[in-house]
């Protein structure tokens, strides 16, 4: 269903088919199958509060221009934020990542908070760029990588 909805929103552009979404309110949504938001441009606020992704969640190469909120979100499978751009404030609060969580080459231009977050599998922040980072009470159960990550300007 998500794939059909996103395909309906695609519009041709100079870089191929692009999807732009204004305000996205997906609080308490449950995604039974893989949720693929790769390449989606979230123009306004993106609320994924208490959302459950039972399979993989893909946000690779997505752009969040406004606030992105993943408070209380549960990622049951792999969570991929490869090359994702976060231009506004971003919050991962009481978030659980059960599968691999990849933020490889992601960019956080706004303030990002990881508070009371649990990573049950590997977490990768390879070449991730943070302008302002707040980390508080994080549990890494299977290893974490921050190789070549940067903080500040």
VENGIRA-V415926 format. One record per backbone hydrogen bond with DSSP energy under -1.0 kcal/mol. CO is the residue of the C=O (numbers start at 1). NH is the residue of the N-H. If there is no record, write none. Layout:
CO_NH ; CO_NH
This chain:
1_5 ; 2_6 ; 3_7 ; 4_8 ; 5_9 ; 11_18 ; 13_16 ; 16_13 ; 18_11 ; 19_41 ; 21_43 ; 22_44 ; 24_47 ; 26_29 ; 29_52 ; 31_54 ; 35_58 ; 37_40 ; 40_63 ; 41_21 ; 42_65 ; 45_24 ; 46_69 ; 47_26 ; 48_51 ; 49_28 ; 51_74 ; 52_31 ; 53_76 ; 55_77 ; 56_35 ; 57_80 ; 58_37 ; 59_62 ; 60_39 ; 62_85 ; 63_42 ; 64_87 ; 67_46 ; 68_91 ; 69_48 ; 70_73 ; 71_50 ; 73_96 ; 74_53 ; 75_98 ; 77_99 ; 78_57 ; 79_102 ; 80_59 ; 81_84 ; 82_61 ; 84_107 ; 85_64 ; 86_109 ; 89_68 ; 90_113 ; 91_70 ; 92_115 ; 93_72 ; 95_118 ; 96_75 ; 97_120 ; 100_79 ; 101_124 ; 102_81 ; 103_106 ; 104_83 ; 106_129 ; 107_86 ; 108_131 ; 111_90 ; 112_134 ; 113_92 ; 114_136 ; 115_94 ; 117_139 ; 118_97 ; 119_141 ; 122_101 ; 123_145 ; 124_103 ; 125_128 ; 126_105 ; 128_150 ; 129_108 ; 130_152 ; 132_112 ; 134_114 ; 136_116 ; 139_119 ; 143_123 ; 145_125 ; 146_149 ; 147_127 ; 150_130
